């Protein structure tokens, strides 16, 4: 996984209300719920001041982790 600095320095194409923007994220964080693959969420500020969150990366499941569909069997 790239570091947070690399994620924050990259431009992403964000679509909001049918308009596409090329923006850099203001903030990024990792969400990794138990038993699920993780995702990286980024916060973007649009030119009109609106803040939107988008998933910018999906992480592969951890090695040795069972898929969610098999849990509880």
Residue pairs with C-beta under 8 A, 6 or more apart in sequence:
1 40
1 57
1 59
2 57
4 28
7 25
7 28
7 40
7 42
7 56
7 57
8 24
8 25
8 27
8 28
9 24
10 24
11 22
11 23
11 24
12 22
12 23
12 24
12 25
12 42
12 44
12 54
12 56
13 20
13 21
13 22
14 20
14 21
14 22
14 23
14 44
14 46
14 52
14 54
15 21
16 46
16 50
16 52
21 44
21 46
21 47
23 44
23 45
23 46
24 44
25 42
25 43
25 44
25 56
26 42
26 43
26 44
26 45
26 51
27 42
27 43
28 40
28 41
28 42
28 43
28 56
29 40
29 41
30 38
30 39
30 40
30 41
30 59
31 38
31 39
31 40
31 41
32 38
32 39
32 59
35 65
35 68
35 71
36 68
37 58
37 59
37 60
37 61
37 62
38 58
38 59
39 55
39 57
39 58
39 59
40 55
40 56
40 57
40 58
40 59
41 53
41 54
41 55
41 56
42 53
42 54
42 55
42 56
43 51
43 52
43 53
44 51
44 52
44 53
44 54
45 51
46 52
61 67
